Amino acid sequence: MYFSQTDYFLKSAKVFGEDNAPVQRFFEKNGFDNFEVNEEYNYLEFHVSQIRSLKKFDIEIGLSSNVFETREGERYIRELKVDVTTPQTFRLSVDI
């Protein structure tokens, strides 16, 4: 997660469906292993700093905005919205 100084949300990046496998292979080939595969909802989640590294891919990336929430004494991350960006247009300082 990345803490945005712009809107104060926790941010992460996600690719969905058929984009998961090629992005995962790319990350593994390039020594980046800080990602999570969610098989239940069919997405791969990773740090927003890696979005620009995917410039060779013609894909859309979900930019997830999150907050911490406490329920019944337990702390959870709650996703509020997902915006769409691409590796070619994303700018870390502008978009988040």
PEHU-V268594 format. One record per residue. N is the residue number from 1. RES is the residue in one letter. PSI is psi in whole degrees, 0 to 359 (999 if undefined). BURIAL is I if it has 24 or more other C-alpha atoms within 12 Angstrom, else O. Layout:
# PEHU-V268594
N|RES|PSI|BURIAL ; N|RES|PSI|BURIAL
This chain:
# PEHU-V268594
1|M|146|I ; 2|Y|131|I ; 3|F|115|O ; 4|S|125|O ; 5|Q|351|O ; 6|T|308|O ; 7|D|359|O ; 8|Y|23|O ; 9|F|157|I ; 10|L|133|I ; 11|K|146|I ; 12|S|165|I ; 13|A|148|I ; 14|K|140|I ; 15|V|151|I ; 16|F|154|I ; 17|G|231|O ; 18|E|346|O ; 19|D|343|I ; 20|N|306|I ; 21|A|310|O ; 22|P|324|O ; 23|V|317|I ; 24|Q|316|I ; 25|R|317|O ; 26|F|313|O ; 27|F|312|I ; 28|E|318|O ; 29|K|328|O ; 30|N|14|O ; 31|G|17|O ; 32|F|116|O ; 33|D|14|O ; 34|N|66|O ; 35|F|164|I ; 36|E|132|I ; 37|V|126|O ; 38|N|101|O ; 39|E|329|O ; 40|E|317|O ; 41|Y|5|O ; 42|N|54|O ; 43|Y|162|I ; 44|L|125|I ; 45|E|140|I ; 46|F|171|I ; 47|H|141|I ; 48|V|338|I ; 49|S|344|I ; 50|Q|354|I ; 51|I|311|I ; 52|R|336|O ; 53|S|347|O ; 54|L|22|I ; 55|K|333|O ; 56|K|349|O ; 57|F|137|O ; 58|D|79|O ; 59|I|160|I ; 60|E|144|I ; 61|I|133|I ; 62|G|130|I ; 63|L|103|I ; 64|S|130|I ; 65|S|129|I ; 66|N|159|I ; 67|V|161|O ; 68|F|141|O ; 69|E|141|O ; 70|T|125|O ; 71|R|125|O ; 72|E|42|O ; 73|G|357|O ; 74|E|143|O ; 75|R|130|O ; 76|Y|156|O ; 77|I|127|O ; 78|R|123|O ; 79|E|128|O ; 80|L|321|O ; 81|K|163|O ; 82|V|118|O ; 83|D|163|O ; 84|V|136|O ; 85|T|178|I ; 86|T|159|I ; 87|P|331|I ; 88|Q|331|O ; 89|T|347|O ; 90|F|134|I ; 91|R|119|O ; 92|L|312|I ; 93|S|334|O ; 94|V|316|O ; 95|D|338|I ; 96|I|999|I
